[in-house]
Amino acid sequence: MLSRYQRTITVSAALFLIAACNRRPSVAVRPACPRGWTASWSGDSLISLCLPPGFTRASAHPEMWMRADSPRLGDRIIVSRIKWPEDWHEQDPWPFHLASGSNCLADCATADSLVVHTDTVGHVAAHVETGLVTGGEPDFRGDPVLVASWSPTPHVRVIAYGFAARPGTLDTLRSIARTVSVASGKP
């Protein structure tokens, strides 16, 4: 027969194990990469994705991956995992768009040759826009840009921005974005 103290310890241990098993992972799973592509993780391991040959994680930015031989504003993708609603600014639109909204006062952007795509990222629908952006950032004049936004869980939102030296590279950036996996647990 167990003493009252032993029963308390046993029940506490069981509750701890149940809670630990129900916790969501705080590390992104390894993505299934196409042949010749490489899996990569963000600096905090909350984001994983597949990279085609020539791309690597940027050492100065833990959530940015870029083509090693691209110019300063060349081929790169930035993926951000946002806790909803804690880290969200109500004035930001959802889903994200390349062109600024009608309430833009400064740093406004316009998008030419805009194409809206519905992609799937981790079994979730993602709103993706590609186009040639002018404004919004210094020196942006008809630059090829991608923005993708999706919600893998009710408490996590993901935004991916892709920047390319040539418009044709937007397809590569879209392919990278489709491989993104994010940790569903809190960091």
N, C-alpha and C positions, 0 to 999 in steps of 0.2 A: 504494500500500500504506500502511495506517495504522500509525503507530508504536504502541508499547505504551501510551504516555501517552494518545494519541488514542483508542485502543480502550477504555481505562479510563474516559475522560470520556464516550464514546458509550454504553457500557454503564450507567454511573451515571445519565446523563440518561434513558435508556430506563426504568430501574428507578424513577426519580423520577416519570416520567409515568404509569407503570402504577399506582404507589401513589396518586398524586393522583387518577387516574380511579376508583379503587376506594374512595376515601373517601366516606363517607356525608355527605349535606348537613347543615350545621350551621345552616341557615336553613329555617324552615317554608315549604312551597310555598303559593302563593296559592290559597285555597279557592274552590271553585265556589259562588258565592252566589246565592240566589234573587233574582228581580227586586225591586229596591227596597232590598235589603240591601247592606251595605258590608263589604269585607274589612278586617280589622284584625290587627295583630301585637302580641305582647307586647314589653316593653321590650328584651329580648335577642334578639328575632326567632326564638326557638325554637318559638313557638306562634303559629298563625294561626287565625282563625275569622271567621265572618260575623255581622254585627250587624244587627238590624232597626232601622228608624227610631227615633230617640230614645235609642239606646244608644251609649256611647262608652267608650274605655279610660280608667280612672281614673288621674289623674296621680300620685297618691300611692302606687299599688300597680301595678307593671309587669305583673302577671298577673291583674288584675281589670278587668272591664268592667261598666258599670252604666248604668241609665237615668238620664239627666241630671236629670230632674225628680222622682226618687223620694226618699222620706224617708231618713233616716240608715241605717236597716236595711231599706231597700226593695229594689228589683229589681237584682240583681247576680249575676255568675257569676265564680268564681275557678278558673283552670285551672293545675295544676302538673304539670310534667314531671319525673319522678324517674328518676335513673340507678339501674338495678338491677344488682347488689345494694348498690352503694356507699352510696347515700343512703337506704337503707331500714332502718327499725327493726323488728326481728323481732317485737316485741309488737303491731305494727299488723296488723289483719286484712286479708286480701285475698280477694275484693274488698271495698271499703269498704261499710259499712252505715250507715243513719241512726240506728238504735237501738244503744246500747252493749251490749257482750257481757256475759255473766254474771260475768266477772272484773273488771268496772268497780268502782272504789273511790271515786272522786270525779269530779265533773263528768259524771255519767251522764246519758244522754239516752234518752227514750222516743219512739216514733213512733206516732201514730194515723193511721188512714186510709192505711196503708202500701200502696203498689203497687210491685211489682217488675217492671221492664221489661227486655227484651233488645233493645237498639238496636244499630245498626251505625254505627261511626265509622271512616271511612277503610278500609273493607273488613274491619274487625275487630269481633268481637262485644264489646259493652260491657255491663257490669252496671249498671243504673240503678235507683235507688229514689227515689220521691217520697212525701211524707207531711207530716203536721203534727207538728213536733218540739217537745218540751218538755224543757228542761234542756240540758246540754252546753255552753251558752254563757249568759252573764248575760242576763236578760230574755227568754229564749226560752220562750214559753208558747203552744203550738199554732201556731207559725210555719211557713208553707209552705217546705219545703226539698227540694232535690234533691241526690243524690250519684251520680256516675257514675265508674266505674273500668274501665280497659282497658289492655292491653299491646300496643302497635303493633309492637314488636319484642321479642326475648328480653331485651334490655338496657335497655328503656325502659318505664316505667309512667306512666300519666296518671290524675290524679284531678281531677274537676270538681265544685265545690260551687256550687249555685245557691240564692239566697235571694230570696223574693218577698214583696211587700206583700199580695198576694191569691193564693189557691190557683190561680185560673185562669191566672196568669202562669207556673206551672210548665211548662205546655205550650210556652210561648215559650222558656223556658230549656232545655228538652229539645231543641227545634229548634236552638238555638244550639250546644249540646253536640255534636249530630250533624255539625256543620260543622267541628269542630276538626281541625287538622292539626298534627303536631309534627315537628320535625327529628329524623331518626333517628341522626345523628352525635353525637359527644360535643361539648359546648360548648367 
